[in-house]
Amino acid sequence: MVRIIVTTEQNDHLLLDEHVGMVHLSEGHAAEQLIQRLRWAVTDAEDAERSLADANGNGHSPVDG
């Protein structure tokens, strides 16, 4: 089965590790739930990257480029 993994780039903090299949995309409600969990994980990863950048004093996040 396929997996979706979301981690931060800087410290590899695991935010989402989920097995997925076509069943998760074939029905509207299940697909919406998967996208919501993915959205939360990406948001949390970006927040963690920003916090790390602020703690390191460089004033910008690696996700900002």
N, C-alpha and C positions, 0 to 999 in steps of 0.2 A: 504494500500500500504506500501511497505517496505521503510525504510529511511536509508540513509548513513549519519552519523554524524562524523565529524572530529573536535576534540578539542585538545587544549594543556592539558597536564596532570597537570601542575603546577597551572595555573590560569583559566582553563576552558574557554580559549578564543575560541569562535566558528569560525571555518574556512570553514566548509562546512556542510550544512544541506539540503539534497536533497531527495525528494521522487523518488524512482526508481521502475521499474517493468521489467518484461522480455522483454518488447518492447525495453528497453534501451540496452539490450544485444543481441537481436535477429538479429539486422542489423549492419553490420560492421561499418558504419560511426557513428551511434549513440553510439555504444560501445566505439569507439575510443575517442569520445568527453567526455564520462563519465570518462574514464580512465584518460584522460588529466586533467579534473577538479579535480579528486581524487589525481593525482600526484602533482598538484599545491598546494592543501590543505595540503597534507602531508609534502611537502617541506617547506611551510610557517610555519607549526606547529613545525617542527624540528628547523627552524631558530629562532622562538620565544623561544623555550625551551633553545637553545644555548645562546641567548641573556640574558635570565633570569639567567642562570647559570653563565655567565660572570659578570653580575651585582651583583650577590651574592658572587662573588669572589672565587667560588670553582673550577674554571678552567675546569670543564667538564660538559657535558650536561647529563640530566637524560636519554636521548635517547641513550647515549653511554653506559649505563649500569653502 
